[in-house]
Amino acid sequence: MARSDELVDELLGSQAAPSLETGPGIAGITSGVGGRSWDAFGSATAPALEGDRIAFVTLDDGTVLVEDDQPDGALDPLADVIEEMAQPPYRAAAVRSDGDVWTVVAEKIELAELPGIGGDVVDLSVVGGSRELQIDGAPAGDDVPALDAIADGRGDVALHAERVDGDVFAVDVFPL
């Protein structure tokens, strides 16, 4: 979940934990990098959550996927605060602010099943009707009907898809 890790880094503004003096670095909300907007943000008390930073993806059915081992239900307070503003699916990142209090942000994502993809990252760009596909950074001539369907009707577009579980990929859509 590399894109989720990027969210954590952006939330922090650096690799160090945020201080209360500088804020959590949420762009447009506190002293974060300008230009970034989140679909949902908030804070929650999550006493069972381990570590100082976490990234996760919540699927359409509410299933929470996280790479780090966490106690059952530990992410529920973070998901609950996000879901007051945005329904799944979404990608989220959180950092410990103070004690058991966490700052969490999320961005909506599209999910697509991409069976038979041999890599973990798929990039598709469509510019002026010309299509270019890369899988794990290497050019690929494969057809990926699910990504083509997402791109159809959007004009010039770039899609970035990362495997989140099995054949399910989180897809970011960037109009060009």
Kinemage of the C-alpha trace (Angstrom):
@kinemage 1
@onewidth
@group {chain A} dominant
@subgroup {mainchain}
@vectorlist {calphas} color= white
{ca met a 1} P 0.000 0.000 0.000
{ca ala a 2} L 2.650 2.450 -1.097
{ca arg a 3} L 0.151 5.259 -1.805
{ca ser a 4} L -1.168 4.967 1.757
{ca asp a 5} L 2.374 5.267 3.075
{ca glu a 6} L 2.739 8.460 1.012
{ca leu a 7} L -0.348 9.811 2.785
{ca val a 8} L 1.276 9.149 6.155
{ca asp a 9} L 4.433 10.945 5.049
{ca glu a 10} L 2.409 13.879 3.732
{ca leu a 11} L 0.368 14.002 6.922
{ca leu a 12} L 3.554 14.132 8.942
{ca gly a 13} L 5.295 16.572 6.659
{ca ser a 14} L 8.475 14.617 7.483
{ca gln a 15} L 9.481 11.306 8.992
{ca ala a 16} L 9.270 12.727 12.507
{ca ala a 17} L 6.061 12.713 14.531
{ca pro a 18} L 4.232 16.036 14.480
{ca ser a 19} L 4.382 18.288 17.484
{ca leu a 20} L 1.377 20.057 18.924
{ca glu a 21} L 3.050 23.384 18.151
{ca thr a 22} L 3.302 22.833 14.393
{ca gly a 23} L 0.102 20.831 14.001
{ca pro a 24} L -0.331 17.540 12.211
{ca gly a 25} L 0.396 19.001 8.785
{ca ile a 26} L -3.047 18.617 7.258
{ca ala a 27} L -3.041 20.892 4.234
{ca gly a 28} L -5.773 23.492 4.326
{ca ile a 29} L -6.505 22.636 7.956
{ca thr a 30} L -3.215 23.267 9.777
{ca ser a 31} L 0.355 24.066 8.852
{ca gly a 32} L 0.689 21.393 6.193
{ca val a 33} L 1.860 21.636 2.626
{ca gly a 34} L -0.517 23.789 0.622
{ca gly a 35} L -2.668 22.480 -2.174
{ca arg a 36} L -3.609 19.111 -0.709
{ca ser a 37} L -7.214 18.439 0.133
{ca trp a 38} L -8.662 15.459 1.932
{ca asp a 39} L -12.087 13.916 1.540
{ca ala a 40} L -12.241 13.374 5.295
{ca phe a 41} L -10.176 14.228 8.342
{ca gly a 42} L -10.483 14.209 12.089
{ca ser a 43} L -9.119 12.919 15.340
{ca ala a 44} L -10.071 9.967 17.461
{ca thr a 45} L -9.003 8.188 20.599
{ca ala a 46} L -7.704 4.740 19.690
{ca pro a 47} L -6.119 3.175 22.801
{ca ala a 48} L -5.590 -0.278 21.272
{ca leu a 49} L -3.734 1.023 18.211
{ca glu a 50} L -0.012 0.239 18.244
{ca gly a 51} L 2.825 2.334 16.797
{ca asp a 52} L 2.928 6.025 15.920
{ca arg a 53} L 1.695 5.919 12.313
{ca ile a 54} L -0.607 3.705 10.309
{ca ala a 55} L -2.010 3.471 6.788
{ca phe a 56} L -5.039 1.438 5.749
{ca val a 57} L -7.634 0.921 3.043
{ca thr a 58} L -11.324 0.371 3.715
{ca leu a 59} L -13.227 -1.590 1.075
{ca asp a 60} L -16.836 -1.051 -0.065
{ca asp a 61} L -18.111 -3.599 2.449
{ca gly a 62} L -16.299 -1.944 5.375
{ca thr a 63} L -13.445 -4.460 5.487
{ca val a 64} L -10.304 -2.705 6.728
{ca leu a 65} L -7.004 -3.777 5.175
{ca val a 66} L -3.774 -2.880 6.942
{ca glu a 67} L -0.226 -4.162 6.472
{ca asp a 68} L 0.804 -3.788 10.118
{ca asp a 69} L -0.514 -6.275 12.655
{ca gln a 70} L -3.008 -4.557 14.934
{ca pro a 71} L -5.389 -5.882 17.587
{ca asp a 72} L -8.916 -6.633 16.366
{ca gly a 73} L -11.010 -3.477 16.364
{ca ala a 74} L -8.025 -1.173 16.985
{ca leu a 75} L -8.707 0.827 13.803
{ca asp a 76} L -12.454 1.140 14.401
{ca pro a 77} L -12.276 4.592 16.083
{ca leu a 78} L -10.314 5.977 13.113
{ca ala a 79} L -12.669 4.436 10.555
{ca asp a 80} L -15.688 5.730 12.485
{ca val a 81} L -14.471 9.351 12.403
{ca ile a 82} L -13.645 9.130 8.687
{ca glu a 83} L -17.009 7.573 7.863
{ca glu a 84} L -18.809 10.551 9.376
{ca met a 85} L -17.556 12.437 6.279
{ca ala a 86} L -16.793 9.835 3.600
{ca gln a 87} L -18.142 6.378 2.933
{ca pro a 88} L -15.906 3.508 1.796
{ca pro a 89} L -13.946 2.815 -0.241
{ca tyr a 90} L -11.131 5.085 0.899
{ca arg a 91} L -7.427 5.155 1.664
{ca ala a 92} L -6.505 6.539 5.072
{ca ala a 93} L -3.448 7.505 7.061
{ca ala a 94} L -3.082 8.420 10.700
{ca val a 95} L -0.430 9.611 13.106
{ca arg a 96} L -0.422 9.562 16.884
{ca ser a 97} L -0.929 13.138 18.090
{ca asp a 98} L -0.845 12.844 21.868
{ca gly a 99} L -1.163 9.709 23.961
{ca asp a 100} L -4.054 7.682 22.545
{ca val a 101} L -5.305 10.523 20.318
{ca trp a 102} L -4.717 10.091 16.580
{ca thr a 103} L -5.069 12.487 13.637
{ca val a 104} L -6.512 10.723 10.593
{ca val a 105} L -7.071 11.758 6.964
{ca ala a 106} L -8.625 9.903 4.058
{ca glu a 107} L -9.112 10.185 0.341
{ca lys a 108} L -11.795 8.437 -1.685
{ca ile a 109} L -10.625 5.769 -4.103
{ca glu a 110} L -12.135 3.601 -6.784
{ca leu a 111} L -11.678 -0.143 -6.508
{ca ala a 112} L -11.251 -2.465 -9.458
{ca glu a 113} L -10.746 -6.193 -9.768
{ca leu a 114} L -7.797 -6.799 -12.074
{ca pro a 115} L -7.448 -10.574 -12.397
{ca gly a 116} L -4.299 -11.937 -13.947
{ca ile a 117} L -2.135 -8.874 -13.334
{ca gly a 118} L 1.386 -10.061 -12.517
{ca gly a 119} L 2.491 -6.877 -10.761
{ca asp a 120} L 1.399 -4.739 -7.846
{ca val a 121} L 1.269 -1.339 -9.590
{ca val a 122} L -0.507 -0.593 -12.870
{ca asp a 123} L -0.390 2.767 -14.643
{ca leu a 124} L -2.594 3.567 -17.621
{ca ser a 125} L -2.532 6.852 -19.478
{ca val a 126} L -4.836 7.841 -22.301
{ca val a 127} L -3.875 10.995 -24.187
{ca gly a 128} L -5.463 11.999 -27.480
{ca gly a 129} L -6.793 8.477 -27.913
{ca ser a 130} L -3.320 6.942 -27.487
{ca arg a 131} L -3.120 4.359 -24.683
{ca glu a 132} L 0.015 3.491 -22.682
{ca leu a 133} L 0.100 0.784 -20.016
{ca gln a 134} L 2.837 -0.004 -17.503
{ca ile a 135} L 2.924 -2.788 -14.949
{ca asp a 136} L 5.434 -2.328 -12.138
{ca gly a 137} L 7.097 0.394 -14.218
{ca ala a 138} L 7.607 -1.747 -17.339
{ca pro a 139} L 5.706 -1.143 -20.596
{ca ala a 140} L 2.956 -3.707 -21.124
{ca gly a 141} L 0.738 -4.405 -24.097
{ca asp a 142} L -1.889 -6.229 -22.067
{ca asp a 143} L -5.545 -5.316 -22.135
{ca val a 144} L -6.946 -4.426 -18.732
{ca pro a 145} L -10.692 -4.104 -19.379
{ca ala a 146} L -11.550 -2.893 -15.866
{ca leu a 147} L -9.074 0.016 -16.116
{ca asp a 148} L -10.132 0.788 -19.676
{ca ala a 149} L -13.744 1.003 -18.432
{ca ile a 150} L -12.721 3.504 -15.742
{ca ala a 151} L -10.808 5.595 -18.301
{ca asp a 152} L -13.597 5.530 -20.927
{ca gly a 153} L -15.448 8.802 -21.283
{ca arg a 154} L -12.981 10.783 -19.159
{ca gly a 155} L -10.952 12.254 -22.027
{ca asp a 156} L -7.234 12.518 -21.397
{ca val a 157} L -6.589 10.720 -18.133
{ca ala a 158} L -3.966 8.887 -16.097
{ca leu a 159} L -4.899 5.991 -13.825
{ca his a 160} L -2.650 4.663 -11.078
{ca ala a 161} L -3.689 1.352 -9.525
{ca glu a 162} L -2.084 -0.412 -6.545
{ca arg a 163} L -2.897 -3.895 -5.329
{ca val a 164} L -4.612 -3.826 -1.940
{ca asp a 165} L -5.708 -7.453 -1.617
{ca gly a 166} L -5.699 -10.357 -4.056
{ca asp a 167} L -7.018 -9.087 -7.395
{ca val a 168} L -8.455 -5.883 -5.854
{ca phe a 169} L -6.633 -2.662 -6.724
{ca ala a 170} L -7.127 0.885 -5.457
{ca val a 171} L -7.354 3.170 -8.472
{ca asp a 172} L -6.504 6.879 -8.463
{ca val a 173} L -7.864 8.870 -11.397
{ca phe a 174} L -6.021 11.977 -12.600
{ca pro a 175} L -7.610 14.056 -15.385
{ca leu a 176} L -4.928 15.463 -17.683
